[in-house]
Amino acid sequence: MSARFTAEDGTVLAYDDLGPAGEKPPVVLVHGHPFNRTMWQPQTEALVAAGYRVVVPDLRGYGDSGIVPGRTLLADFAGDIAALLEHLGIARAVVGGVSMGGQIAMAFHRAHPDRVAALVLSDTSPVAETPDGKAFRNRLADRLLAEGMGGYADEVIDKMLAPYNVTGLPDVAARVLRMMRNTSPEGAAAALRGRAERPDYRDSLAGADVPVLVLVGADDVYTPVPEARLLHGLIPGAELVVIEGAGHLPGVERPEAFNDVVVRFLAKSLAQDLDRP
């Protein structure tokens, strides 16, 4: 079911609430920049088929949600997720995200650890933004506001996807380009300015006492496999899976392999959770 939710500040947020409400913890999937909730379609279908309730929001400034100019911190996005779960009466959920969405999942976990049943972190980094990165993100925000999304989308498509998938999976590449080009420059710029202020999530992740799955595309150039290994090494008991034949968006590029890993991880995590005293 597609629906709308009004945040405390009046911003209208769009989301899908799919699948059965049963004993299994719901799964919240958070998209990355500059995409929207439709990027998770292969995952929502697989998870609903496996019996999970899945909540997939459009972040503020993206997709069908309200456009919020200025600066949107990762903590602001995480606050929206918390408010949405409160609205839906969900006390505890699996929270997953890719790239910026993974950082939002980390921010949510840091602020609301008791509300996290498990974490799924795809192609993302827990470290604070560097001075060079801060300057880059602010320059890019200025550029998107001045020029729009088209040129940027064309430049980064072979980094979002592995180059061989841009040519080998033309329908996937067209879908990703369409999401990027249709994103609001104001919303994307606000998120970039917020990510420029990104804090470090390593301490809170090191203390995570819930199951954590770290995924990464084998050919991701934004958050390469060595970075995923460092993230994995921070978290006691975490699982790391490298998805072959994929770049920065393995859930889009290799959905069947990605989905198999996630469904298996959740089944194992649920069994562990039920065994807890």
GIVEN-V584924 format. One record per residue. RES is the residue in three letters. SS is DSSP state (alpha for helix, beta for strand, coil for the rest). OMEGA is omega in degrees with one decimal (* if undefined). BURIAL is I if it has 9 or more other ideal C-beta (glycine too) atoms within 8 Angstrom, else O. Layout:
((RES | SS | OMEGA | BURIAL) (RES | SS | OMEGA | BURIAL))
This chain:
((MET | coil | 174.0 | O) (SER | beta | -175.4 | O) (ALA | beta | 178.2 | O) (ARG | beta | 179.2 | O) (PHE | beta | -179.6 | I) (THR | beta | 179.0 | O) (ALA | coil | -175.2 | I) (GLU | coil | -178.5 | O) (ASP | coil | 178.3 | O) (GLY | coil | 178.6 | O) (THR | coil | 179.0 | I) (VAL | beta | -177.8 | I) (LEU | beta | 178.3 | I) (ALA | beta | 177.9 | I) (TYR | beta | 170.6 | I) (ASP | beta | 176.7 | I) (ASP | beta | -167.3 | I) (LEU | beta | 173.0 | I) (GLY | coil | -174.2 | I) (PRO | coil | 171.3 | O) (ALA | coil | -176.9 | O) (GLY | coil | -178.0 | O) (GLU | coil | -178.9 | O) (LYS | coil | 177.7 | I) (PRO | coil | 175.1 | I) (PRO | beta | 178.8 | I) (VAL | beta | 175.8 | I) (VAL | beta | -179.4 | I) (LEU | beta | -173.3 | I) (VAL | beta | -177.0 | I) (HIS | coil | 178.0 | I) (GLY | coil | 179.9 | I) (HIS | coil | -4.7 | I) (PRO | coil | -170.5 | I) (PHE | coil | 177.7 | I) (ASN | coil | -171.0 | I) (ARG | alpha | -178.5 | I) (THR | alpha | 178.7 | O) (MET | alpha | -176.3 | I) (TRP | alpha | -175.3 | I) (GLN | alpha | 179.4 | O) (PRO | alpha | -179.3 | I) (GLN | alpha | 179.6 | I) (THR | alpha | 179.6 | I) (GLU | alpha | -178.7 | O) (ALA | alpha | -177.3 | I) (LEU | alpha | 176.3 | I) (VAL | alpha | 177.7 | I) (ALA | alpha | 178.3 | O) (ALA | coil | 173.9 | I) (GLY | coil | -179.2 | O) (TYR | coil | 165.3 | I) (ARG | coil | -175.7 | I) (VAL | beta | 177.1 | I) (VAL | beta | -174.3 | I) (VAL | beta | -178.4 | I) (PRO | beta | 159.9 | I) (ASP | coil | 177.3 | I) (LEU | coil | 175.9 | I) (ARG | coil | -177.6 | I) (GLY | coil | -175.4 | I) (TYR | coil | 173.6 | I) (GLY | coil | -178.2 | I) (ASP | coil | 179.2 | O) (SER | coil | -178.0 | I) (GLY | coil | 179.0 | O) (ILE | coil | -179.7 | O) (VAL | coil | 179.8 | I) (PRO | coil | 177.1 | O) (GLY | coil | -178.0 | O) (ARG | coil | 177.1 | O) (THR | coil | 179.9 | I) (LEU | coil | 174.0 | O) (LEU | alpha | 177.7 | I) (ALA | alpha | 176.4 | O) (ASP | alpha | 177.1 | I) (PHE | alpha | 179.5 | I) (ALA | alpha | 176.3 | I) (GLY | alpha | 176.1 | I) (ASP | alpha | 178.5 | I) (ILE | alpha | 179.2 | I) (ALA | alpha | -179.9 | I) (ALA | alpha | 178.3 | I) (LEU | alpha | 178.7 | I) (LEU | alpha | 176.4 | I) (GLU | alpha | 179.0 | O) (HIS | alpha | -177.1 | O) (LEU | alpha | -179.6 | O) (GLY | coil | 179.9 | O) (ILE | coil | -177.2 | I) (ALA | coil | -171.6 | O) (ARG | coil | -175.4 | O) (ALA | beta | 163.6 | I) (VAL | beta | -179.3 | I) (VAL | beta | -179.7 | I) (GLY | beta | 178.0 | I) (GLY | beta | 178.2 | I) (VAL | beta | 176.2 | I) (SER | coil | 176.0 | I) (MET | alpha | 177.6 | I) (GLY | alpha | 174.8 | I) (GLY | alpha | 176.9 | I) (GLN | alpha | 175.1 | I) (ILE | alpha | 175.5 | I) (ALA | alpha | 176.6 | I) (MET | alpha | 178.4 | I) (ALA | alpha | 177.3 | I) (PHE | alpha | 179.6 | I) (HIS | alpha | 179.8 | I) (ARG | alpha | -177.6 | I) (ALA | alpha | -172.9 | I) (HIS | coil | -175.5 | I) (PRO | alpha | -179.0 | I) (ASP | alpha | -178.8 | O) (ARG | alpha | -176.7 | I) (VAL | beta | 175.9 | I) (ALA | beta | 178.1 | I) (ALA | beta | 177.9 | I) (LEU | beta | 173.1 | I) (VAL | beta | -172.2 | I) (LEU | beta | -175.5 | I) (SER | beta | 168.9 | I) (ASP | coil | -173.4 | I) (THR | coil | -176.1 | I) (SER | coil | -178.8 | O) (PRO | coil | -171.3 | I) (VAL | coil | 178.6 | O) (ALA | coil | 177.7 | O) (GLU | coil | 177.3 | I) (THR | coil | 175.3 | O) (PRO | alpha | 178.0 | O) (ASP | alpha | 178.8 | O) (GLY | alpha | 178.1 | I) (LYS | alpha | 179.5 | I) (ALA | alpha | -179.9 | I) (PHE | alpha | -177.0 | O) (ARG | alpha | 178.2 | I) (ASN | alpha | 175.5 | I) (ARG | alpha | 179.9 | O) (LEU | alpha | 176.4 | I) (ALA | alpha | 178.1 | I) (ASP | alpha | -178.2 | I) (ARG | alpha | -178.7 | I) (LEU | alpha | 178.2 | I) (LEU | alpha | -177.5 | I) (ALA | alpha | -169.4 | O) (GLU | alpha | -172.7 | O) (GLY | coil | -170.3 | O) (MET | coil | -169.3 | I) (GLY | alpha | -178.2 | O) (GLY | alpha | 178.3 | O) (TYR | alpha | -179.6 | I) (ALA | alpha | 179.9 | I) (ASP | alpha | -178.3 | O) (GLU | alpha | -170.7 | O) (VAL | alpha | -175.8 | I) (ILE | alpha | -179.5 | I) (ASP | alpha | 167.1 | O) (LYS | alpha | 174.4 | I) (MET | alpha | 174.0 | I) (LEU | coil | 171.0 | I) (ALA | coil | -176.3 | I) (PRO | alpha | -179.6 | O) (TYR | alpha | 176.5 | O) (ASN | alpha | 174.9 | I) (VAL | alpha | 179.3 | I) (THR | alpha | -175.0 | O) (GLY | alpha | 179.5 | O) (LEU | coil | -172.7 | I) (PRO | alpha | 178.9 | O) (ASP | alpha | 177.3 | O) (VAL | alpha | 179.1 | I) (ALA | alpha | 179.4 | I) (ALA | alpha | 179.1 | O) (ARG | alpha | -179.5 | I) (VAL | alpha | 177.1 | I) (LEU | alpha | -180.0 | I) (ARG | alpha | 177.7 | O) (MET | alpha | -178.0 | I) (MET | alpha | -177.2 | I) (ARG | alpha | -178.1 | I) (ASN | alpha | 179.3 | O) (THR | coil | 177.2 | I) (SER | coil | 175.2 | O) (PRO | alpha | -179.2 | I) (GLU | alpha | 178.5 | I) (GLY | alpha | 179.7 | I) (ALA | alpha | 179.8 | I) (ALA | alpha | 179.1 | I) (ALA | alpha | 178.2 | I) (ALA | alpha | 177.8 | I) (LEU | alpha | 178.9 | I) (ARG | alpha | 176.1 | I) (GLY | alpha | 178.4 | I) (ARG | alpha | 175.0 | I) (ALA | coil | 178.7 | I) (GLU | coil | -172.8 | I) (ARG | coil | 175.9 | I) (PRO | coil | 179.3 | O) (ASP | coil | -178.5 | O) (TYR | coil | -174.1 | I) (ARG | alpha | -178.3 | I) (ASP | alpha | -178.8 | O) (SER | alpha | 177.9 | I) (LEU | alpha | 179.7 | I) (ALA | alpha | 178.6 | I) (GLY | coil | -177.9 | O) (ALA | coil | 178.0 | I) (ASP | coil | 176.0 | O) (VAL | coil | 177.0 | I) (PRO | beta | -179.6 | I) (VAL | beta | 174.6 | I) (LEU | beta | 175.5 | I) (VAL | beta | 177.2 | I) (LEU | beta | 176.3 | I) (VAL | beta | 172.3 | I) (GLY | beta | -176.3 | I) (ALA | coil | -176.4 | I) (ASP | coil | 176.0 | O) (ASP | coil | 178.0 | I) (VAL | coil | 178.9 | O) (TYR | coil | 175.6 | O) (THR | coil | -172.6 | I) (PRO | coil | -177.5 | I) (VAL | alpha | 178.3 | I) (PRO | alpha | 176.8 | O) (GLU | alpha | 176.7 | I) (ALA | alpha | 178.4 | I) (ARG | alpha | 177.0 | I) (LEU | alpha | 177.5 | O) (LEU | alpha | 179.2 | I) (HIS | alpha | -177.4 | I) (GLY | alpha | 179.3 | O) (LEU | alpha | -163.1 | I) (ILE | coil | -179.5 | I) (PRO | coil | 175.7 | O) (GLY | coil | -179.1 | O) (ALA | coil | 177.0 | I) (GLU | beta | 177.7 | I) (LEU | beta | 175.9 | I) (VAL | beta | 174.8 | I) (VAL | beta | -179.6 | I) (ILE | beta | -179.7 | I) (GLU | coil | 176.5 | O) (GLY | coil | -177.1 | I) (ALA | coil | 175.0 | I) (GLY | coil | -173.0 | I) (HIS | coil | -176.5 | I) (LEU | coil | -174.6 | I) (PRO | alpha | 177.3 | I) (GLY | alpha | 177.1 | I) (VAL | alpha | -174.3 | I) (GLU | alpha | -178.6 | I) (ARG | coil | -171.3 | I) (PRO | alpha | -177.1 | I) (GLU | alpha | 178.9 | O) (ALA | alpha | 179.4 | I) (PHE | alpha | -177.6 | I) (ASN | alpha | 179.7 | I) (ASP | alpha | -179.6 | O) (VAL | alpha | -176.5 | I) (VAL | alpha | -178.9 | I) (VAL | alpha | 178.5 | I) (ARG | alpha | 179.3 | O) (PHE | alpha | -178.1 | I) (LEU | alpha | 178.4 | I) (ALA | alpha | 178.8 | I) (LYS | alpha | -179.1 | I) (SER | alpha | 179.6 | I) (LEU | alpha | 178.9 | I) (ALA | alpha | 177.9 | O) (GLN | alpha | -178.3 | I) (ASP | alpha | 179.8 | I) (LEU | alpha | -179.5 | O) (ASP | alpha | -178.6 | O) (ARG | coil | 178.3 | O) (PRO | coil | * | O))
